[in-house]
């Protein structure tokens, strides 16, 4: 089994295609809508899923990958969802930077 960081890869049998995999049908459908809006031709796996598969020709790779990340970005959870934790980390980092700059200035 291969570990992949992205939800797309080259087609295992057809080198002219790239295959995008989605775990949820509504995200795959949103990807398809965005591809159509950009005029990128595609094919979808009619067998259903999951995974829900969408194929795009390699010469549309750059646009398709950009659309893919845009769609996935709309559905991702925030890195730090808790606002108190997020602001605490921000304040802590800001304080560390201020102390570092102050230490550098005072040592000269």
N, C-alpha and C positions, 0 to 999 in steps of 0.2 A: 504494500500500500504506500502511495506517495503522499507526502504532506505538501499541500498547496496553500499559499497565502492569499491567492485571488480566487474569484469565482469564475474564472475563464481560463481556457487553455486551447492550444491548437487541436484541431480534430485529429483523432488517432489514425484515421485511414485516408482522409482527404486533406492534404496540406494547404489547399486554397481556402479552407474554412477555419473559423475560430468559433468555439462553442462557449456560451455563457450559461452558467447553472444558477438557478434560484431555488431557495427552499420553500418560498411561498408564492402561490399563483398570482396574487394581486401585485406583487413586486415585479414579477415577470411580465405581467400585462402592462404595467406602467412603463417598463423598459421598451416593450414593443411599441407603445404609443409614441414614446420619445423618438425611437428609431424612425417611425413613419413620418413624424413631424420634421425630422432632419433629412428625409428622403433616402434613408439607408435601407437597401433591400435586405431581407432576412427570411429565414425559415424557422418554424417552431416545431418541436416534437409533438406530434398529435397523440402520442401514447399517454399523455398526462404525466403526472409525477407524484410526489417529488422524486428527484429534482426536476424542475421545469426547465427544459432546455431550449435555447434560442441560438441559431446559427447565423453567422454573418461572414461575408466574404472577407478575406485577408486585406484586400485593398481598401476596405472601410474600417480597418482596425483602430486607427487613431480616434476617429469620431465615435465609434462604438464603445471604446474603452472610456472615453470622456463621458458619454451618456450613461454608461454603466455606473461609474463612480458618483455621478450626480444623483441618479436614482437611489443608489444604496445610501448615500449621504442623507437623503431625506428620511430614511427609515432607521437610522442608527440611533442608539441610545447615547446620551452624553457621557463623556469620559468620567466626569465627576458630577453625578446627577444631584447630589445633595448640595444646596446652595451654601449652607453653613460650612461644610467641608471645603468647598471650592474657594470661598472667601478666606477661610483660615489659611489654606495653602498659599493663596495669593499674598496675604499679609505677611506670612512667615518668610516667603521668598523675597518680598520687597524689603523687609527688615534686614535680612541677610545681605542683600545688595547694598543697602545704605550703610550698614556696619563695615562692609568690605571697603567701600569707597572712603568712608571716614578713616578707617585704619590706614589706607594707602596715603591719604592726604596728610595725616598726622605723623607718619613715619618719615616724611621728607623734610 
